[in-house]
Amino acid sequence: MEYMRDNGASGAGISSFGPVVYGIVGSAGEGKRLRQEAQRMLDESLGGKVLLTKAKNHGADIFGGS
């Protein structure tokens, strides 16, 4: 998380079930750059895979009921 913040993420966190760490950026370009930086760091140390995705900025859809 610290690495992502140090490399441009405005925020970072870890999933409650681990081992997923995520960073938040303001644009697709920033995301691509951070993905490359984080992947390089993982390749040189722990190993792992970095994925780039975007947020789903709306609530859940609820179907069914009584």
One Martini backbone bead per residue (centre of mass of N, CA, C, O) as a GRO file, in nm:
protein
   66
    1MET     BB    1   0.059   0.063  -0.022
    2GLU     BB    2   0.295   0.254   0.001
    3TYR     BB    3   0.395   0.222  -0.288
    4MET     BB    4   0.144   0.339  -0.423
    5ARG     BB    5   0.147   0.615  -0.286
    6ASP     BB    6   0.446   0.681  -0.380
    7ASN     BB    7   0.321   0.626  -0.703
    8GLY     BB    8   0.014   0.805  -0.704
    9ALA     BB    9  -0.183   0.716  -0.507
   10SER     BB   10  -0.455   0.843  -0.317
   11GLY     BB   11  -0.509   0.535  -0.240
   12ALA     BB   12  -0.507   0.245  -0.008
   13GLY     BB   13  -0.555  -0.121   0.028
   14ILE     BB   14  -0.703  -0.415   0.193
   15SER     BB   15  -0.839  -0.698   0.200
   16SER     BB   16  -1.004  -0.893   0.434
   17PHE     BB   17  -0.874  -1.170   0.286
   18GLY     BB   18  -0.668  -1.134   0.125
   19PRO     BB   19  -0.394  -1.050  -0.096
   20VAL     BB   20  -0.537  -0.776  -0.160
   21VAL     BB   21  -0.426  -0.485  -0.327
   22TYR     BB   22  -0.516  -0.133  -0.349
   23GLY     BB   23  -0.559   0.142  -0.583
   24ILE     BB   24  -0.619   0.500  -0.625
   25VAL     BB   25  -0.711   0.685  -0.914
   26GLY     BB   26  -0.797   0.951  -1.159
   27SER     BB   27  -0.690   0.772  -1.414
   28ALA     BB   28  -0.600   0.569  -1.666
   29GLY     BB   29  -0.308   0.668  -1.692
   30GLU     BB   30  -0.233   0.634  -1.394
   31GLY     BB   31  -0.300   0.332  -1.382
   32LYS     BB   32  -0.094   0.232  -1.591
   33ARG     BB   33   0.157   0.337  -1.447
   34LEU     BB   34   0.110   0.191  -1.173
   35ARG     BB   35   0.099  -0.095  -1.282
   36GLN     BB   36   0.389  -0.100  -1.388
   37GLU     BB   37   0.533  -0.036  -1.122
   38ALA     BB   38   0.413  -0.268  -0.948
   39GLN     BB   39   0.503  -0.502  -1.132
   40ARG     BB   40   0.803  -0.451  -1.113
   41MET     BB   41   0.825  -0.489  -0.809
   42LEU     BB   42   0.716  -0.782  -0.801
   43ASP     BB   43   0.921  -0.909  -1.001
   44GLU     BB   44   1.171  -0.819  -0.796
   45SER     BB   45   1.027  -0.990  -0.552
   46LEU     BB   46   0.739  -1.154  -0.469
   47GLY     BB   47   0.535  -1.147  -0.671
   48GLY     BB   48   0.271  -1.125  -0.908
   49LYS     BB   49  -0.042  -0.949  -0.992
   50VAL     BB   50  -0.159  -0.682  -1.198
   51LEU     BB   51  -0.466  -0.503  -1.202
   52LEU     BB   52  -0.693  -0.322  -1.417
   53THR     BB   53  -0.965  -0.117  -1.304
   54LYS     BB   54  -1.301  -0.017  -1.242
   55ALA     BB   55  -1.545   0.135  -1.095
   56LYS     BB   56  -1.872   0.084  -0.951
   57ASN     BB   57  -2.081   0.379  -0.934
   58HIS     BB   58  -2.307   0.182  -0.786
   59GLY     BB   59  -2.536   0.017  -0.658
   60ALA     BB   60  -2.721  -0.234  -0.594
   61ASP     BB   61  -2.913  -0.495  -0.731
   62ILE     BB   62  -3.253  -0.577  -0.650
   63PHE     BB   63  -3.416  -0.893  -0.650
   64GLY     BB   64  -3.719  -0.971  -0.564
   65GLY     BB   65  -3.918  -1.126  -0.317
   66SER     BB   66  -4.246  -1.135  -0.163
   0.00000   0.00000   0.00000
